[in-house]
Amino acid sequence: MGRTDSRNNFEHTHILKMTPTFYLHQGTSPLLVSMPHLGTSLPEALKPNYVPRAHLVEDADWHLNHLYNFLTDMGASILTPVFSRYVIDLNRPPNDAPMYPGASNTELCPTRFFTGDLLYKEGREPDVAEKLRRLETYWQPYHQALAMELRRLRSLHSNVLLWDAHSIRGEISWLFEGKLPDLNVGTANGLAAAESVGQAVMSVCEQQDQFTHVLNGRFKGGYITRHYGNPQGGIHAVQLEKCQSIYMSELPPYDYQPQLAAQVQPLLHKMMLAALNQVKSLNL
């Protein structure tokens, strides 16, 4: 199985809001799952600006809609974009401030692949006006939908879990040294979620030894986790960055590997249930 539409698995259930730039499935449980880097489309007008390699969108968070195929059974709301992070990174702040000072960072409108190679043909990089246009066209609608869905869920539940789902190749020397753990859980060093929520997730991870794991390691949570996580306000945000090698091929054509995925899916489900049950048990 190769690349897939980001709405697959979600479009046939409950309420789906489809817009030109994102899909929102609205659930009933106190759980919103955001997949900001799942999109694989490039606008036709922008394609000539990129180097040919960019059309393969190698740095997408591939197949998360299939890996998390249990979300609708959990009653989750699910927010996914149409367009690639090469257009604009939905998990970066609108002012483009670095997420990890002192390390290599990807930009709001990326100009490099994860390898550090140039993403655009010479002289075709987005200028200030183009960055503003992309912010208004792609970034703002996604975040408006995210904020509104959190408000809707908070009107129904005292506490809500925001799960920001990601995946990445396990070794990318431009971004980090060595090999990442398989499961990288981030709560912005405990600022984005109650401490007990992060502990509940890690407790599940520690009950198995097939997949390595860490809490607030190299990836502590990006803009979505840090900006929307507000434990005092009833929103507990957790980012999970997974190594792609545990469920897919990291080489073209970036195939989903169902047999691999089946080994980690029960663990992912347990991690999310543990976080969700902990959130439900909290009192403001």
ChimeraX attribute file (.defattr): number of C-alpha atoms within 10 A of each C-alpha:
attribute: neighborCount
match mode: 1-to-1
recipient: residues
	/A:1	11
	/A:2	13
	/A:3	14
	/A:4	17
	/A:5	13
	/A:6	26
	/A:7	23
	/A:8	12
	/A:9	15
	/A:10	23
	/A:11	15
	/A:12	10
	/A:13	12
	/A:14	13
	/A:15	13
	/A:16	18
	/A:17	12
	/A:18	13
	/A:19	12
	/A:20	11
	/A:21	16
	/A:22	21
	/A:23	21
	/A:24	25
	/A:25	24
	/A:26	23
	/A:27	22
	/A:28	16
	/A:29	18
	/A:30	26
	/A:31	31
	/A:32	26
	/A:33	23
	/A:34	24
	/A:35	21
	/A:36	27
	/A:37	27
	/A:38	28
	/A:39	26
	/A:40	24
	/A:41	20
	/A:42	19
	/A:43	11
	/A:44	7
	/A:45	7
	/A:46	11
	/A:47	15
	/A:48	13
	/A:49	16
	/A:50	19
	/A:51	14
	/A:52	13
	/A:53	11
	/A:54	18
	/A:55	16
	/A:56	15
	/A:57	18
	/A:58	21
	/A:59	20
	/A:60	23
	/A:61	25
	/A:62	29
	/A:63	26
	/A:64	21
	/A:65	22
	/A:66	20
	/A:67	19
	/A:68	17
	/A:69	16
	/A:70	16
	/A:71	21
	/A:72	19
	/A:73	9
	/A:74	17
	/A:75	17
	/A:76	21
	/A:77	27
	/A:78	25
	/A:79	27
	/A:80	24
	/A:81	27
	/A:82	23
	/A:83	24
	/A:84	23
	/A:85	26
	/A:86	27
	/A:87	24
	/A:88	20
	/A:89	24
	/A:90	25
	/A:91	24
	/A:92	22
	/A:93	18
	/A:94	16
	/A:95	9
	/A:96	12
	/A:97	13
	/A:98	17
	/A:99	20
	/A:100	14
	/A:101	8
	/A:102	7
	/A:103	12
	/A:104	15
	/A:105	18
	/A:106	20
	/A:107	20
	/A:108	24
	/A:109	23
	/A:110	19
	/A:111	20
	/A:112	16
	/A:113	18
	/A:114	20
	/A:115	11
	/A:116	15
	/A:117	10
	/A:118	16
	/A:119	21
	/A:120	22
	/A:121	13
	/A:122	10
	/A:123	8
	/A:124	14
	/A:125	17
	/A:126	18
	/A:127	11
	/A:128	8
	/A:129	9
	/A:130	12
	/A:131	17
	/A:132	14
	/A:133	13
	/A:134	17
	/A:135	20
	/A:136	12
	/A:137	14
	/A:138	20
	/A:139	25
	/A:140	14
	/A:141	17
	/A:142	23
	/A:143	17
	/A:144	11
	/A:145	16
	/A:146	23
	/A:147	12
	/A:148	12
	/A:149	21
	/A:150	22
	/A:151	14
	/A:152	14
	/A:153	22
	/A:154	18
	/A:155	12
	/A:156	13
	/A:157	15
	/A:158	17
	/A:159	25
	/A:160	28
	/A:161	30
	/A:162	29
	/A:163	24
	/A:164	24
	/A:165	21
	/A:166	21
	/A:167	25
	/A:168	20
	/A:169	23
	/A:170	18
	/A:171	14
	/A:172	15
	/A:173	13
	/A:174	14
	/A:175	15
	/A:176	14
	/A:177	10
	/A:178	10
	/A:179	12
	/A:180	22
	/A:181	18
	/A:182	21
	/A:183	21
	/A:184	23
	/A:185	26
	/A:186	28
	/A:187	26
	/A:188	23
	/A:189	15
	/A:190	22
	/A:191	17
	/A:192	28
	/A:193	28
	/A:194	22
	/A:195	14
	/A:196	14
	/A:197	25
	/A:198	25
	/A:199	16
	/A:200	20
	/A:201	22
	/A:202	19
	/A:203	13
	/A:204	17
	/A:205	20
	/A:206	13
	/A:207	9
	/A:208	10
	/A:209	8
	/A:210	11
	/A:211	15
	/A:212	14
	/A:213	17
	/A:214	18
	/A:215	21
	/A:216	17
	/A:217	15
	/A:218	18
	/A:219	20
	/A:220	24
	/A:221	28
	/A:222	21
	/A:223	18
	/A:224	23
	/A:225	25
	/A:226	24
	/A:227	15
	/A:228	19
	/A:229	27
	/A:230	17
	/A:231	21
	/A:232	14
	/A:233	13
	/A:234	21
	/A:235	25
	/A:236	29
	/A:237	32
	/A:238	32
	/A:239	27
	/A:240	21
	/A:241	24
	/A:242	22
	/A:243	24
	/A:244	23
	/A:245	18
	/A:246	22
	/A:247	25
	/A:248	22
	/A:249	17
	/A:250	19
	/A:251	10
	/A:252	9
	/A:253	12
	/A:254	18
	/A:255	17
	/A:256	23
	/A:257	17
	/A:258	14
	/A:259	11
	/A:260	14
	/A:261	18
	/A:262	13
	/A:263	14
	/A:264	15
	/A:265	19
	/A:266	12
	/A:267	16
	/A:268	19
	/A:269	15
	/A:270	15
	/A:271	18
	/A:272	21
	/A:273	17
	/A:274	20
	/A:275	27
	/A:276	24
	/A:277	14
	/A:278	19
	/A:279	25
	/A:280	16
	/A:281	10
	/A:282	15
	/A:283	9
	/A:284	8
